[in-house]
Amino acid sequence: MIFGLPAILGFIPLAVYIILAIRGKNMVMTVVVAVIVGAVLTGQSLIGFGGILAESLGSFLAMIGFIIMLGAGLGEVLTRTKVAHNLVSIVLNKIKLKNQTMAIIVAMLLSTLLVAMLGTLAGANAILAPIVIPVLASFMLTRSSVGVLLHGAGAVGLMIGPFVPPVVTILELTGVSYVQYLVGAGIPLAIVIWIITFFVTKHVQKCTAGKTDYSDEDRTATHELVLTSKIKLSTTLFLIGMVLLLGYGIYAHAGAAYAMVVMLVMSFVVGFSAGMSGTEILDAIIAGCARMFGMFLMFVLFEPLMIFITNSGAFDALAGYLQPVLDKGGSIVFAMISTLIGIFGISGAAVAQSKVIHEMFGPMAVSLNMPMTVWALIIMVGSQITSFAYPTGDMMGQMGLARSQDVKSMMKNGIAITIATIALVFIRTLILSVAGI
């Protein structure tokens, strides 16, 4: 640290990042400012700073950013070939909806599955919303209840999908396998959030019926998909390919880098089977990647930010301050502190939040002999539930897709999920403390 400043002040760049992120500033610019502050505080030269930037291009965060871009590329191919639309239509046509409750459950299932496959909440639900809104509107669901439904169910997809960035990040950080993650963290979280979202959706529906209804035009609107043999073939190959690649990945204990192979392989399999040329497929991939380049750049820049904070000694200083508390409270107190700081104290992209939480508290989790499946649960709650605790961009985006303006209803679901997931972490660590499992 310059001028011999206390090591704990090394968190100033992180504080700058969090404050700017909470205020809704451009995420890339937020990281740029925070990195510059970190470089100044740690006395970096221009040459040294350039070297760190070069190294960050090969970092884990940069790889996650690239996976996000390739996921968007695959999503673009699935959209252009109508495979994504066909997947939704298959479910809606195969299941004969009989009542409002069944319509809610099917719409939630579709949102979860589509997000899990495409790896993006906004992108997947943007495809889904125009198709299912007429169906939901015909069962008299309101704009408010659909907004709640899309946000809660879609977020679950980001917690269970095998190749979605948040899951890939946590698997890499903790070293657990995908199956171990699902059993110890993903499935329990999914169940809790799904149940709460379902009941809050029903509650909001009851409260807003006749107030935020869709129009008669929405109820009669149709989004018929003209199926061709190519769309059917591409959809079949996509489903078979994803199952085979996922199965092989689990069998071979593939790491995070495997996700890149999956995205590229499936993009070309779907594209070629739909009659696209190699150039057209690449154009689609590049178009999808271009929309996420800002995210990639943000992750490349986030690595130097973490390096500067680490080099300042801030993480070690924090561990020293918290050690007396941890000595008295053990794993339960530690779990609560790290979870609450993750949810309420750290903002920004969920993948970046995961990295921050792990860097800040990971060594302490190891010192407490905490199972990595439990630590994975804490990281996921600490990084993903922020979008429920506050009216963030994710929340507002899903509300917008539902054509709703009812923030209050969105926050009802958000607060309920926040409380329940914090309770889940508490119960899990209580079981660990009492039974040692």
C-alpha positions in Angstrom: 0.0 0.0 0.0 1.3 3.5 -0.8 2.4 5.7 2.0 2.3 2.7 4.4 -1.5 2.9 4.6 -3.2 0.1 6.8 -3.9 -3.0 4.8 -7.6 -3.0 5.5 -7.8 0.1 3.3 -7.1 -2.2 0.4 -10.8 -2.8 0.3 -11.4 0.8 -1.0 -11.4 -0.3 -4.7 -14.0 -2.9 -3.8 -16.0 -0.3 -1.9 -15.9 1.9 -5.0 -17.0 -0.9 -7.2 -19.9 -1.8 -4.9 -21.1 1.8 -4.5 -21.1 2.5 -8.2 -22.8 -0.8 -9.0 -25.6 -0.1 -6.4 -26.1 3.3 -8.0 -26.7 1.6 -11.3 -23.6 2.9 -13.2 -22.4 1.1 -16.3 -20.8 -2.1 -15.0 -17.7 -2.0 -17.3 -17.0 1.6 -16.3 -17.6 0.7 -12.6 -14.8 -2.0 -12.8 -12.5 0.4 -14.7 -12.7 3.0 -12.0 -12.3 0.5 -9.3 -9.2 -1.1 -11.0 -7.6 2.4 -11.4 -8.1 3.1 -7.7 -6.6 -0.3 -6.8 -3.6 0.3 -9.1 -3.0 3.7 -7.5 -3.3 2.4 -3.9 -0.9 -0.5 -4.6 1.6 1.7 -6.4 1.4 0.0 -9.8 3.6 1.3 -12.7 2.2 1.5 -16.2 4.3 -1.4 -17.3 3.4 -3.5 -14.3 -0.3 -2.7 -14.8 0.0 -3.8 -18.5 1.6 -7.1 -17.4 -1.2 -7.8 -15.0 -3.8 -7.1 -17.7 -2.1 -9.5 -20.0 -2.1 -12.2 -17.3 -5.8 -11.6 -16.6 -6.7 -12.6 -20.2 -5.8 -16.1 -19.2 -7.5 -16.0 -15.9 -10.5 -18.1 -14.7 -12.8 -15.0 -14.7 -11.8 -14.2 -18.3 -12.7 -17.8 -19.2 -16.1 -17.4 -17.6 -16.6 -14.2 -19.6 -15.8 -16.1 -22.7 -18.2 -18.9 -21.8 -20.9 -16.3 -21.3 -20.2 -14.9 -24.8 -20.3 -18.4 -26.4 -23.5 -19.1 -24.5 -25.0 -16.0 -26.0 -23.7 -17.2 -29.4 -25.5 -20.6 -29.0 -28.6 -18.7 -27.9 -28.5 -16.7 -31.1 -28.2 -19.9 -33.2 -31.1 -21.5 -31.3 -33.2 -18.3 -31.9 -32.4 -18.0 -35.6 -33.2 -21.7 -36.2 -36.4 -21.5 -34.1 -35.2 -24.4 -32.0 -35.7 -22.3 -28.8 -39.3 -21.5 -29.9 -40.0 -25.1 -30.8 -38.9 -26.3 -27.3 -41.4 -24.0 -25.7 -44.1 -25.0 -28.2 -43.5 -28.7 -27.7 -44.2 -28.4 -23.9 -47.3 -26.2 -24.4 -48.7 -28.5 -27.1 -48.0 -31.8 -25.3 -49.5 -30.7 -21.9 -53.1 -29.8 -22.0 -53.5 -27.0 -19.6 -56.8 -27.4 -17.6 -56.6 -24.6 -15.0 -54.7 -21.6 -13.7 -52.5 -23.5 -11.3 -51.4 -25.9 -14.0 -50.6 -23.0 -16.3 -48.4 -21.4 -13.6 -46.5 -24.6 -13.0 -45.9 -25.3 -16.7 -44.8 -21.7 -17.3 -42.4 -21.9 -14.4 -41.0 -25.2 -15.7 -40.4 -23.7 -19.2 -38.7 -20.7 -17.7 -36.4 -22.8 -15.6 -35.5 -25.2 -18.3 -34.9 -22.5 -21.0 -32.7 -20.4 -18.7 -30.7 -23.6 -17.7 -30.1 -24.4 -21.3 -29.3 -21.0 -22.6 -27.5 -19.7 -19.5 -29.1 -16.3 -19.5 -32.1 -15.1 -17.5 -32.9 -12.1 -19.7 -32.3 -13.9 -23.1 -34.2 -17.1 -22.3 -37.2 -15.3 -20.8 -37.2 -12.8 -23.7 -37.8 -15.8 -26.0 -40.4 -17.3 -23.7 -42.5 -14.3 -22.7 -44.2 -13.6 -26.1 -45.1 -17.2 -26.4 -46.5 -17.9 -23.0 -48.1 -14.6 -22.1 -51.2 -15.2 -24.4 -51.6 -18.6 -22.8 -51.3 -17.3 -19.3 -53.5 -14.3 -20.1 -56.2 -16.7 -21.3 -56.2 -18.2 -17.8 -56.6 -14.7 -16.4 -53.1 -14.3 -14.9 -52.1 -10.7 -14.3 -49.1 -8.8 -15.4 -47.9 -8.7 -11.8 -48.1 -12.4 -11.2 -46.4 -13.2 -14.5 -43.5 -10.9 -13.6 -43.0 -12.7 -10.3 -43.2 -16.1 -12.1 -40.6 -15.2 -14.7 -38.1 -13.9 -12.2 -38.3 -16.6 -9.6 -38.5 -19.6 -12.0 -35.9 -18.2 -14.3 -33.4 -17.6 -11.5 -33.6 -21.3 -10.6 -32.3 -22.1 -14.0 -29.1 -20.2 -13.2 -28.7 -22.4 -10.1 -29.1 -25.8 -11.7 -28.0 -25.6 -15.3 -24.8 -27.6 -16.0 -23.2 -25.0 -18.2 -24.6 -21.7 -16.8 -21.9 -19.2 -15.7 -22.8 -19.1 -12.0 -22.7 -22.9 -11.6 -19.5 -23.3 -13.7 -17.9 -20.6 -11.5 -18.8 -22.3 -8.2 -17.7 -25.7 -9.4 -14.3 -24.3 -10.3 -14.0 -22.3 -7.0 -15.0 -25.1 -4.7 -13.7 -28.1 -6.7 -16.9 -30.1 -6.2 -18.5 -32.1 -9.0 -21.7 -31.1 -10.7 -23.6 -34.0 -9.0 -22.2 -33.1 -5.6 -23.2 -29.4 -6.2 -26.7 -30.3 -7.2 -27.3 -32.6 -4.2 -25.6 -30.2 -1.7 -26.7 -26.8 -3.0 -28.4 -26.6 -6.4 -31.5 -28.8 -5.8 -32.2 -27.6 -2.2 -32.1 -24.0 -3.4 -34.2 -24.8 -6.5 -36.9 -26.4 -4.4 -37.0 -23.5 -1.9 -37.2 -20.8 -4.6 -39.6 -22.7 -6.7 -42.1 -23.3 -3.9 -41.9 -19.7 -2.7 -42.3 -18.3 -6.2 -45.3 -20.6 -6.8 -47.2 -19.5 -3.7 -46.2 -15.8 -4.0 -47.4 -15.9 -7.7 -50.8 -17.3 -6.5 -50.9 -14.7 -3.7 -50.1 -11.8 -6.1 -52.6 -13.2 -8.6 -55.3 -13.0 -6.0 -54.3 -9.5 -4.9 -54.0 -8.1 -8.5 -56.9 -9.8 -10.3 -58.9 -7.2 -12.1 -56.2 -4.6 -11.5 -53.2 -5.5 -13.7 -54.9 -7.9 -16.2 -53.7 -8.4 -19.7 -55.8 -6.9 -22.5 -58.3 -8.9 -24.5 -55.9 -8.7 -27.5 -53.3 -10.4 -25.4 -55.6 -13.3 -24.6 -56.4 -13.9 -28.2 -52.9 -13.3 -29.6 -51.3 -16.4 -31.1 -47.7 -17.1 -31.8 -48.0 -20.0 -34.1 -44.7 -21.6 -35.1 -44.6 -23.1 -38.6 -42.7 -26.3 -38.0 -40.5 -27.6 -40.8 -38.5 -30.8 -41.0 -35.3 -28.8 -40.4 -36.6 -27.3 -37.2 -37.7 -30.7 -35.9 -34.4 -32.3 -36.8 -32.4 -29.4 -35.2 -34.5 -29.6 -32.0 -34.0 -33.4 -31.8 -30.3 -33.1 -32.3 -30.0 -30.3 -29.8 -31.7 -32.3 -27.1 -29.8 -35.5 -27.8 -26.5 -33.6 -28.1 -27.0 -31.8 -24.8 -27.8 -35.0 -23.0 -24.8 -36.9 -24.4 -22.4 -34.0 -23.8 -23.7 -33.5 -20.3 -23.4 -37.2 -19.5 -19.9 -37.4 -20.9 -18.9 -34.3 -18.9 -20.2 -35.8 -15.6 -18.5 -39.2 -16.5 -15.2 -37.6 -17.3 -15.3 -35.1 -14.5 -14.8 -32.3 -17.0 -13.9 -28.9 -15.7 -15.2 -25.4 -16.6 -13.3 -25.3 -19.9 -15.6 -28.1 -21.2 -18.5 -25.7 -21.3 -16.8 -23.8 -24.1 -16.6 -27.0 -26.2 -20.2 -27.8 -25.5 -21.3 -24.3 -26.7 -19.3 -24.4 -29.9 -20.2 -28.0 -30.8 -23.9 -27.5 -30.2 -23.9 -24.2 -32.2 -22.5 -26.0 -35.2 -24.7 -29.1 -34.8 -27.9 -27.1 -34.6 -26.8 -24.7 -37.3 -25.8 -27.3 -39.9 -28.8 -29.4 -39.3 -31.0 -26.3 -39.8 -29.4 -25.7 -43.2 -27.1 -22.8 -42.2 -23.7 -22.5 -43.7 -20.6 -22.4 -41.7 -20.3 -18.7 -42.3 -23.9 -18.1 -41.2 -23.3 -20.1 -38.0 -20.2 -18.0 -37.2 -22.1 -14.8 -38.0 -24.8 -15.9 -35.5 -22.3 -16.8 -32.9 -20.4 -13.5 -33.3 -23.7 -11.6 -33.2 -24.6 -13.3 -29.9 -21.0 -12.8 -28.5 -21.0 -9.2 -29.4 -24.0 -8.5 -27.1 -21.9 -9.9 -24.2 -18.5 -8.4 -25.0 -19.0 -5.8 -22.3 -19.5 -8.6 -19.8 -16.3 -10.4 -21.0 -14.3 -7.1 -20.7 -15.7 -6.6 -17.2 -14.4 -10.0 -16.1 -11.0 -9.5 -17.7 -10.7 -6.2 -15.7 -12.1 -7.7 -12.6 -9.1 -10.1 -12.2 -6.6 -7.2 -11.7 -9.0 -5.7 -9.2 -8.9 -8.9 -7.1 -5.1 -9.0 -7.5 -4.7 -5.5 -6.2 -6.9 -6.2 -3.2 -5.0 -9.4 -2.4 -1.6 -7.7 -2.8 -2.7 -4.9 -0.4 -3.1 -7.5 2.4 -6.8 -6.5 2.8 -8.1 -10.1 2.9 -5.5 -11.2 5.5 -6.4 -8.1 7.6 -10.1 -9.0 7.4 -9.4 -12.5 8.5 -7.6 -11.2 11.5 -10.4 -8.9 12.5 -13.0 -11.7 12.1 -11.0 -14.5 13.8 -12.1 -13.7 17.4 -15.8 -13.8 16.3 -15.3 -17.0 14.4 -13.5 -18.6 17.4 -16.6 -18.0 19.5 -19.3 -18.6 16.9 -17.9 -21.3 14.7 -19.3 -22.3 11.4 -22.8 -21.0 11.9 -21.7 -17.4 12.7 -19.2 -17.6 9.8 -21.9 -18.8 7.4 -24.3 -16.1 8.4 -21.6 -13.3 8.1 -20.4 -14.5 4.7 -23.9 -15.0 3.3 -25.2 -11.6 4.5 -22.2 -9.7 3.3 -22.5 -11.5 -0.1 -26.2 -10.6 -0.4 -26.3 -7.1 1.0 -22.7 -6.0 1.0 -21.5 -7.0 -2.5 -23.3 -6.0 -5.7 -22.7 -6.4 -9.4 -22.5 -9.4 -11.7 -23.2 -12.7 -9.8 -20.1 -14.4 -11.1 -17.9 -11.5 -9.9 -19.8 -11.6 -6.6 -19.0 -15.3 -6.3 -15.3 -14.6 -6.8 -15.3 -11.8 -4.2 -17.1 -14.0 -1.6 -14.6 -16.8 -2.2 -11.6 -14.6 -2.0 -12.8 -12.9 1.2 -14.1 -15.9 3.1 -12.8 -19.0 1.3 -9.6 -19.4 3.4 -11.8 -19.1 6.6 -14.1 -21.8 5.3 -11.2 -24.1 4.8 -9.8 -23.3 8.3 -13.2 -24.3 9.8 -13.1 -27.6 7.8 -16.4 -26.6 6.1 -17.5 -29.1 3.4 -17.2 -27.6 0.0 -20.8 -28.5 -0.8 -21.9 -26.3 2.1 -19.5 -23.5 1.0 -21.0 -23.8 -2.5 -24.4 -23.2 -1.1 -23.2 -20.1 0.8 -21.5 -18.7 -2.4 -24.6 -19.3 -4.5 -27.0 -17.7 -2.0 -24.6 -14.8 -1.4 -24.2 -14.1 -5.1 -27.6 -14.9 -6.6 -30.0 -13.7 -4.0 -28.9 -10.1 -4.3 -31.2 -9.9 -7.3 -34.1 -10.7 -5.0 -33.1 -8.6 -2.0 -33.0 -5.4 -4.1 -34.9 -4.2 -7.2 -31.9 -4.9 -9.4 -31.7 -5.0 -13.2 -32.6 -8.7 -13.3 -35.8 -8.1 -11.3 -36.8 -5.0 -13.3 -36.0 -6.8 -16.6 -38.3 -9.7 -15.8 -41.0 -7.3 -14.7 -40.6 -5.5 -18.0 -40.9 -8.7 -20.0 -44.2 -9.4 -18.3 -45.3 -5.8 -19.2 -45.8 -5.1 -15.5 -45.0 -2.0 -13.5 -45.8 -3.6 -10.1 -42.5 -3.4 -8.2 -44.2 -4.1 -4.9 -45.3 -7.6 -6.0 -41.8 -8.3 -7.3 -40.4 -7.3 -3.9 -42.8 -9.5 -2.1 -41.3 -12.5 -3.8 -37.8 -11.2 -3.5 -38.0 -10.6 0.3 -39.7 -14.0 0.9 -36.9 -15.8 -1.1 -34.2 -13.8 0.6 -35.4 -14.8 4.1 -36.0 -18.4 3.1 -32.6 -18.9 1.5 -30.8 -17.3 4.4 -32.7 -19.7 6.7 -31.7 -22.6 4.4 -28.0 -21.7 5.0 -28.6 -21.4 8.7 -30.3 -24.8 8.9 -27.6 -26.5 6.7 -24.8 -25.1 8.9 -26.7 -26.0 12.1 -26.9 -29.6 10.9 -23.2 -29.5 10.1 -22.4 -28.2 13.6 -24.7 -30.6 15.5 -24.3 -33.8 13.4 -21.1 -33.1 11.6 -22.6 -33.8 8.1 
